[in-house]
Amino acid sequence: MSKNSIHNPQSTIHNAGMRWMVVIFALLLLLTVSHAQQTPKIAHGKNEILAIIDGEPITYQQIVGRLDLAAEIRTLREVRRIPDSVTDSELEHELVYGQLETFIVKRLLTAEAERIGFLVSDNDLRAQIARERTLLNIAEGDETAWANYTQQKFGCTPSEYRERRREEIRQNQILYLCAGAQGPVPSQYPISVYVPMSVTPREIKAAFDKERDRYKIATKIDYQLVKLIFPRNTMLDDRKKLVSVLQDAHSRIKKGEGVEAAMDGLKTLIEGMPVAGLKLVVGKRETAADDSKLTPLVYKMVISVPREGGVAEFSAVVESDEAGNEFEGYQFIKLYSKVEGSSRRFDDPKVQGAITESLRGKKLDENMTKVQSTLLKRAVIVPERLIAR
């Protein structure tokens, strides 16, 4: 032991302290460098918290876990004609962020249903599954075919699918209740979001006055109809996917692409979607002597397009079949030509029917959007750029 260390113990303590400070500083530096190297991965989205609902985080990886990414990316490339220059990583991000809003809305709809004690009865669920089996041509009692279908399309047993459908139906019913599609809300369901939906005579007259010059008698109508129909209980994420691809096809037709060619992507998407009753109608080009065989909404689209032709904007439609299945969807026409005559009067049933149908479809779309926007405001979005508030 040295003389200095015997006579100056403070120096030994000081030197030891300095050595520990150096070690600690080195460790901190190493951790900082390591964190800096990991930061791009977090910013890349893998561990990013996208939203917080009632204190529970929604992460990037949580959304990824709900997707068959390989299949989704492959389908997206095919139906949207995305070039190879767009990487799979870029498409993954588009898919994840595209699903975020729907994921949040569905969770909030479930929370709203639980808050008011809204349930789907066993009888309603059995009736719905029976209708699905009918649409799929799976006979009652053929449980093997039904089990094969649920396994192949959803990767679950019939019992698991039953509970999955129960929750999906509940979410849809709450959404329609909030959007006013079922009329006034029963007093036993004190929902926190409600947007009334009705079409008044004053609104019909105002819509007619706004487009009075368009309501002319048309003859020799050369047109082609496109209609996408899906069951009313189709889930939000499936609806969003279908409408997005329909809009893309509609845009290409407006730019001059042939109707059949433009709709190929949507046909491909539908073939891979497990939605019973989903249907795309791409009509043949045909000529109507007048409006007698056209629905009011189709005729409204005819008169909305110039006489030299063009593509009508697509309109929302609501339908039902003989078995009581309810469907929604969108349709538009490509008009090749028509001959215009004198103007129609407001009291013409064809005119009022067209306006009423158009306004109801438009209001339902708008109300459902308002309900979803209101629900989204209850979620804390991180970062806020991901969803338009």
C-alpha positions as CSV (number, residue, x, y, z in Angstrom):
1,M,0.0,0.0,0.0
2,S,1.5,3.4,-0.9
3,K,2.2,6.2,1.4
4,N,-0.1,8.6,-0.4
5,S,-3.0,6.2,0.0
6,I,-2.5,5.8,3.7
7,H,-2.2,9.6,4.3
8,N,-4.9,10.7,1.7
9,P,-7.9,8.3,1.7
10,Q,-10.1,11.1,0.1
11,S,-8.0,10.8,-3.1
12,T,-8.6,7.0,-3.3
13,I,-12.4,7.5,-2.9
14,H,-12.3,10.4,-5.4
15,N,-10.5,8.3,-8.0
16,A,-12.8,5.3,-7.6
17,G,-15.8,7.7,-7.9
18,M,-14.4,9.1,-11.2
19,R,-13.9,5.6,-12.6
20,W,-17.5,4.7,-11.8
21,M,-18.7,7.9,-13.4
22,V,-16.8,7.0,-16.6
23,V,-18.3,3.6,-16.6
24,I,-21.9,5.0,-16.1
25,F,-21.3,7.6,-18.8
26,A,-20.1,4.9,-21.2
27,L,-23.2,2.8,-20.5
28,L,-25.5,5.8,-21.0
29,L,-23.7,6.5,-24.3
30,L,-24.1,2.9,-25.4
31,L,-27.9,3.0,-24.5
32,T,-28.3,6.3,-26.4
33,V,-26.6,4.9,-29.5
34,S,-28.7,1.7,-29.2
35,H,-31.9,3.7,-28.9
36,A,-30.9,5.9,-31.9
37,Q,-30.4,2.8,-34.0
38,Q,-33.8,1.4,-33.0
39,T,-35.7,4.7,-33.5
40,P,-36.2,4.3,-37.3
41,K,-37.8,0.9,-36.6
42,I,-40.3,2.5,-34.2
43,A,-41.0,5.4,-36.6
44,H,-41.4,2.8,-39.3
45,G,-44.6,1.8,-37.5
46,K,-43.9,-1.7,-36.0
47,N,-44.3,-0.6,-32.4
48,E,-46.2,2.6,-32.9
49,I,-49.2,3.4,-30.7
50,L,-51.8,4.5,-33.2
51,A,-54.7,5.3,-30.8
52,I,-55.8,5.1,-27.3
53,I,-59.4,4.2,-26.5
54,D,-60.6,4.3,-22.9
55,G,-57.0,4.0,-21.7
56,E,-56.2,1.0,-23.9
57,P,-53.6,1.5,-26.7
58,I,-54.2,0.4,-30.3
59,T,-50.8,-0.5,-31.8
60,Y,-49.5,-1.0,-35.3
61,Q,-48.8,-4.7,-34.6
62,Q,-52.4,-5.2,-33.3
63,I,-53.8,-4.1,-36.7
64,V,-51.2,-6.2,-38.6
65,G,-52.4,-9.3,-36.5
66,R,-55.9,-8.9,-38.0
67,L,-54.6,-9.0,-41.6
68,D,-53.3,-11.8,-43.9
69,L,-50.7,-9.4,-45.2
70,A,-49.4,-11.5,-48.1
71,A,-52.9,-12.1,-49.4
72,E,-54.0,-8.5,-48.9
73,I,-50.9,-7.1,-50.6
74,R,-51.3,-9.5,-53.5
75,T,-55.0,-8.6,-53.9
76,L,-54.3,-4.9,-53.6
77,R,-51.7,-5.0,-56.4
78,E,-54.0,-7.0,-58.7
79,V,-57.2,-5.0,-58.2
80,R,-55.7,-1.6,-58.1
81,R,-53.0,-2.3,-60.7
82,I,-50.2,-1.1,-58.5
83,P,-46.8,-1.1,-60.1
84,D,-43.8,-3.0,-58.8
85,S,-42.1,0.3,-58.0
86,V,-44.4,0.5,-54.9
87,T,-42.8,-1.7,-52.3
88,D,-44.6,-4.3,-50.2
89,S,-43.6,-2.3,-47.1
90,E,-45.4,0.8,-48.5
91,L,-48.5,-1.2,-49.2
92,E,-48.4,-2.7,-45.7
93,H,-48.5,0.7,-44.2
94,E,-51.4,1.7,-46.5
95,L,-53.3,-1.4,-45.4
96,V,-52.7,-0.9,-41.7
97,Y,-53.5,2.8,-41.5
98,G,-56.5,2.2,-43.8
99,Q,-57.8,-0.4,-41.3
100,L,-57.2,1.8,-38.2
101,E,-60.3,4.0,-38.5
102,T,-62.6,1.0,-39.0
103,F,-60.9,-0.9,-36.2
104,I,-61.5,1.9,-33.8
105,V,-65.1,2.5,-34.9
106,K,-66.0,-1.2,-34.5
107,R,-64.6,-1.2,-31.0
108,L,-66.5,1.9,-30.1
109,L,-69.8,0.5,-31.5
110,T,-69.3,-2.6,-29.3
111,A,-68.7,-0.3,-26.3
112,E,-71.9,1.6,-27.1
113,A,-73.9,-1.6,-27.4
114,E,-72.6,-2.9,-24.1
115,R,-73.3,0.5,-22.4
116,I,-77.0,0.3,-23.3
117,G,-77.4,-3.5,-23.0
118,F,-78.1,-4.0,-26.7
119,L,-78.0,-7.7,-27.6
120,V,-78.6,-9.9,-30.6
121,S,-81.1,-12.6,-29.8
122,D,-80.4,-16.3,-30.6
123,N,-83.5,-16.3,-32.9
124,D,-82.2,-13.3,-34.9
125,L,-78.8,-14.9,-35.1
126,R,-80.2,-18.2,-36.3
127,A,-82.4,-16.4,-38.9
128,Q,-79.4,-14.5,-40.2
129,I,-77.2,-17.6,-40.5
130,A,-80.0,-19.5,-42.2
131,R,-80.2,-16.6,-44.8
132,E,-76.5,-16.8,-45.3
133,R,-76.7,-20.5,-45.9
134,T,-79.5,-20.0,-48.4
135,L,-77.4,-17.4,-50.3
136,L,-74.5,-19.9,-50.4
137,N,-76.7,-22.8,-51.5
138,I,-75.8,-24.8,-48.4
139,A,-78.9,-26.9,-47.5
140,E,-80.3,-26.9,-44.1
141,G,-78.9,-30.0,-42.2
142,D,-75.8,-30.2,-44.3
143,E,-73.5,-29.4,-41.4
144,T,-70.4,-30.8,-43.2
145,A,-70.7,-28.3,-46.0
146,W,-71.3,-25.5,-43.5
147,A,-68.3,-26.5,-41.4
148,N,-66.1,-26.7,-44.5
149,Y,-67.2,-23.2,-45.5
150,T,-66.5,-21.6,-42.1
151,Q,-63.1,-23.3,-41.9
152,Q,-62.0,-22.4,-45.4
153,K,-63.3,-18.8,-45.4
154,F,-62.8,-17.8,-41.8
155,G,-60.5,-20.4,-40.2
156,C,-63.0,-21.2,-37.5
157,T,-65.6,-23.7,-36.5
158,P,-69.3,-23.1,-37.0
159,S,-69.7,-22.3,-33.2
160,E,-66.8,-19.8,-33.4
161,Y,-68.3,-18.3,-36.5
162,R,-71.7,-18.0,-34.8
163,E,-70.3,-15.8,-32.0
164,R,-68.2,-13.8,-34.5
165,R,-71.4,-13.1,-36.5
166,R,-73.3,-12.2,-33.4
167,E,-70.8,-9.4,-32.6
168,E,-70.7,-8.2,-36.2
169,I,-74.5,-8.1,-36.4
170,R,-74.6,-6.2,-33.1
171,Q,-72.1,-3.6,-34.4
172,N,-74.1,-3.1,-37.6
173,Q,-77.4,-2.8,-35.9
174,I,-76.1,-0.2,-33.5
175,L,-74.6,1.8,-36.4
176,Y,-78.0,1.8,-38.2
177,L,-79.8,2.7,-35.0
178,C,-77.5,5.6,-34.5
179,A,-77.8,6.7,-38.1
180,G,-81.6,6.9,-38.0
181,A,-82.2,4.0,-40.5
182,Q,-84.6,2.3,-38.1
183,G,-86.6,5.5,-37.3
184,P,-86.9,6.9,-33.8
185,V,-84.8,5.1,-31.2
186,P,-86.8,3.0,-28.6
187,S,-86.7,4.5,-25.1
188,Q,-85.0,1.3,-23.8
189,Y,-81.9,2.1,-25.9
190,P,-80.5,5.5,-24.7
191,I,-77.8,5.7,-27.3
192,S,-75.3,8.6,-27.0
193,V,-75.1,9.3,-30.8
194,Y,-78.2,9.7,-32.9
195,V,-78.7,11.4,-36.4
196,P,-82.3,11.4,-37.5
197,M,-83.0,10.4,-41.1
198,S,-86.1,11.4,-43.0
199,V,-87.0,12.8,-46.4
200,T,-89.6,15.6,-46.3
201,P,-91.8,16.9,-49.1
202,R,-89.9,20.2,-48.8
203,E,-86.6,18.6,-49.4
204,I,-87.9,16.7,-52.5
205,K,-89.3,20.0,-53.9
206,A,-86.0,21.8,-53.2
207,A,-84.0,19.0,-55.0
208,F,-86.3,19.3,-58.0
209,D,-86.0,23.1,-58.2
210,K,-82.2,22.8,-58.0
211,E,-82.1,20.5,-61.0
212,R,-85.3,21.5,-62.8
213,D,-83.6,21.8,-66.2
214,R,-82.4,18.2,-66.0
215,Y,-85.8,16.6,-65.6
216,K,-86.6,16.1,-69.3
217,I,-88.3,13.3,-71.0
218,A,-85.7,11.0,-72.5
219,T,-86.1,8.4,-75.2
220,K,-83.9,6.1,-77.2
221,I,-81.7,5.6,-74.2
222,D,-78.4,3.8,-75.0
223,Y,-76.8,2.8,-71.7
224,Q,-74.9,0.3,-69.6
225,L,-75.6,-0.4,-65.9
226,V,-73.1,-1.3,-63.2
227,K,-74.4,-2.3,-59.7
228,L,-72.6,-3.5,-56.6
229,I,-74.9,-5.1,-54.0
230,F,-73.9,-6.4,-50.5
231,P,-76.0,-7.6,-47.5
232,R,-76.9,-4.9,-45.1
233,N,-74.9,-6.5,-42.3
234,T,-71.7,-6.5,-44.3
235,M,-68.9,-5.3,-42.0
236,L,-67.4,-1.8,-42.2
237,D,-64.0,-2.9,-43.3
238,D,-65.4,-5.0,-46.1
239,R,-67.7,-2.1,-47.2
240,K,-64.7,0.2,-47.2
241,K,-62.7,-2.1,-49.3
242,L,-65.5,-2.7,-51.9
243,V,-66.3,1.0,-52.2
244,S,-62.7,2.0,-52.6
245,V,-62.2,-0.4,-55.5
246,L,-65.5,0.6,-57.1
247,Q,-64.5,4.3,-56.9
248,D,-61.2,3.4,-58.6
249,A,-63.0,1.5,-61.4
250,H,-65.6,4.3,-61.8
251,S,-62.7,6.8,-62.2
252,R,-61.1,4.8,-64.9
253,I,-64.3,4.4,-66.9
254,K,-64.7,8.2,-66.7
255,K,-61.3,8.5,-68.3
256,G,-62.3,6.3,-71.2
257,E,-61.6,2.7,-70.2
258,G,-64.1,0.1,-71.2
259,V,-66.7,-0.9,-68.5
260,E,-65.8,-4.6,-68.5
261,A,-62.1,-4.1,-68.3
262,A,-62.4,-1.5,-65.5
263,M,-64.5,-3.8,-63.4
264,D,-62.1,-6.8,-63.6
265,G,-60.4,-5.7,-60.4
266,L,-63.6,-5.5,-58.4
267,K,-64.6,-9.0,-59.7
268,T,-61.3,-10.4,-58.5
269,L,-61.8,-8.8,-55.1
270,I,-65.3,-10.2,-54.7
271,E,-64.2,-13.7,-55.6
272,G,-61.9,-13.8,-52.6
273,M,-64.3,-12.1,-50.1
274,P,-66.3,-14.3,-47.7
275,V,-69.5,-12.3,-47.9
276,A,-72.6,-14.3,-48.7
277,G,-74.9,-12.5,-51.1
278,L,-72.3,-10.1,-52.4
279,K,-73.0,-9.4,-56.0
280,L,-71.6,-7.3,-58.9
281,V,-73.8,-6.7,-61.9
282,V,-72.1,-5.5,-65.1
283,G,-75.0,-5.1,-67.5
284,K,-74.8,-5.4,-71.2
285,R,-75.1,-2.3,-73.4
286,E,-78.8,-1.9,-74.2
287,T,-81.3,0.5,-75.5
288,A,-84.5,1.6,-73.7
289,A,-87.2,3.2,-75.9
290,D,-88.2,5.4,-72.9
291,D,-88.3,5.3,-69.1
292,S,-91.1,2.7,-68.7
293,K,-88.7,-0.1,-68.0
294,L,-86.1,1.8,-65.9
295,T,-86.2,2.3,-62.2
296,P,-86.6,5.9,-61.0
297,L,-83.0,6.0,-59.8
298,V,-81.6,4.7,-63.1
299,Y,-83.7,7.2,-64.9
300,K,-82.4,10.0,-62.7
301,M,-78.9,9.0,-63.7
302,V,-79.9,9.0,-67.4
303,I,-81.1,12.6,-67.2
304,S,-78.1,13.7,-65.1
305,V,-75.7,12.9,-68.1
306,P,-75.5,15.2,-71.2
307,R,-77.3,13.9,-74.3
308,E,-74.0,13.1,-76.0
309,G,-73.1,10.7,-73.3
310,G,-70.9,10.2,-70.3
311,V,-70.7,8.4,-66.9
312,A,-73.1,9.2,-64.1
313,E,-71.9,9.6,-60.5
314,F,-72.8,6.5,-58.6
315,S,-75.7,6.5,-56.2
316,A,-76.6,4.5,-53.1
317,V,-79.3,1.9,-53.4
318,V,-81.3,-0.1,-50.9
319,E,-83.0,-3.4,-51.9
320,S,-84.6,-6.5,-50.5
321,D,-85.3,-9.9,-52.0
322,E,-88.3,-12.2,-51.7
323,A,-86.8,-14.0,-48.7
324,G,-86.6,-10.8,-46.7
325,N,-82.8,-10.3,-47.1
326,E,-81.9,-6.6,-47.1
327,F,-79.1,-5.3,-49.3
328,E,-77.4,-2.0,-49.9
329,G,-74.9,-0.9,-52.5
330,Y,-74.1,1.5,-55.3
331,Q,-74.9,1.8,-59.0
332,F,-74.0,4.0,-61.9
333,I,-74.5,4.0,-65.7
334,K,-72.5,4.8,-68.7
335,L,-74.7,6.6,-71.1
336,Y,-73.8,6.4,-74.8
337,S,-76.6,8.6,-76.1
338,K,-80.2,9.7,-75.6
339,V,-82.8,11.9,-77.2
340,E,-84.2,14.6,-75.0
341,G,-87.8,15.9,-75.1
342,S,-89.9,18.3,-73.1
343,S,-89.5,18.9,-69.4
344,R,-91.3,16.8,-66.8
345,R,-93.5,18.3,-64.1
346,F,-92.8,18.0,-60.4
347,D,-95.9,16.0,-59.8
348,D,-94.7,13.3,-62.2
349,P,-94.4,10.1,-60.0
350,K,-91.3,9.1,-61.8
351,V,-89.6,12.4,-60.8
352,Q,-90.7,12.2,-57.2
353,G,-89.7,8.5,-56.9
354,A,-86.2,9.2,-58.3
355,I,-85.6,12.2,-56.0
356,T,-86.9,10.3,-52.9
357,E,-84.8,7.2,-53.6
358,S,-81.7,9.3,-54.3
359,L,-82.1,11.5,-51.1
360,R,-82.7,8.5,-48.9
361,G,-79.6,6.7,-50.1
362,K,-77.5,9.9,-49.8
363,K,-78.8,10.7,-46.3
364,L,-78.1,7.1,-45.0
365,D,-74.5,7.4,-46.3
366,E,-74.1,10.8,-44.7
367,N,-75.6,9.8,-41.4
368,M,-73.4,6.7,-41.1
369,T,-70.4,8.9,-41.8
370,K,-71.5,11.4,-39.1
371,V,-72.0,8.6,-36.5
372,Q,-68.5,7.2,-37.2
373,S,-67.0,10.7,-37.1
374,T,-68.6,11.4,-33.7
375,L,-67.4,8.1,-32.3
376,L,-63.9,8.7,-33.5
377,K,-63.7,12.0,-31.6
378,R,-63.9,9.9,-28.4
379,A,-60.6,8.2,-29.3
380,V,-57.2,9.7,-28.6
381,I,-55.3,9.5,-31.8
382,V,-51.6,9.3,-31.8
383,P,-50.4,10.9,-34.0
384,E,-53.4,12.9,-35.1
385,R,-52.4,12.8,-38.8
386,L,-53.7,9.3,-39.1
387,I,-57.4,10.2,-39.0
388,A,-59.0,13.4,-40.1
389,R,-60.7,14.7,-37.0
